[in-house]
């Protein structure tokens, strides 16, 4: 395979909805203790944030945010170090308030059409260290008030990476089938994200993976009831889900000439 190097200033092509975000900002990190679960009030906080999404409300509830979102999220990330290392050593697991695996709660208002300043979910990204942060393949956790999602893949590929993936799928039907159409994978995961409206130029609409070739990103998602986050077993549940996607992530990383094996 031809060596493929990422430009350090590579920009995403638009990609799919996911937990990607700018870096969180709080002066001092909470003390990291073993993760015992998110508080039962975490999802209710997210519901209220969705309803009262403005700076004045958030300022009044900043302490609650740090207690029911920020602190347990960092504890979860810290506890995921060992499970992630057993999957692959090439993904960053950083329990840091700034520049780590937790995406910040503030939205980038340049891209927020409704002007609301805060995200209404908790985003956690374990990014591949060999690619630019904005476009890196990642294992992710997205906690919303109505569902929890384990997301694996490359949510915001640049144009070059997207081309490589489509070319490989088109030429390697058996390989793609072996990592995405097995009973174990299909039982857990479904692909989500935007697709081209028409078949990819140069490919037959009858190609067995024509639907995948139209994807603008490659993200497989397993969803859970939001209450799974309330016990310490959420670490094991998330780790098992990510482990089950290991072959898919290995395939994606090899396509992009990125290391994967633990």
PyMOL commands that set and color helices and strands:
alter all, ss='L'
color gray80, all
select helices_A, chain A and resi 42-51+55-60+62-87+109-111+159-171+173-180+183-188+210-213+226-230+234-244+246-255
alter helices_A, ss='H'
color red, helices_A
select strands_A, chain A and resi 122-127+138-143+148-154+190-192+218-224
alter strands_A, ss='S'
color yellow, strands_A
deselect
rebuild
show_as cartoon
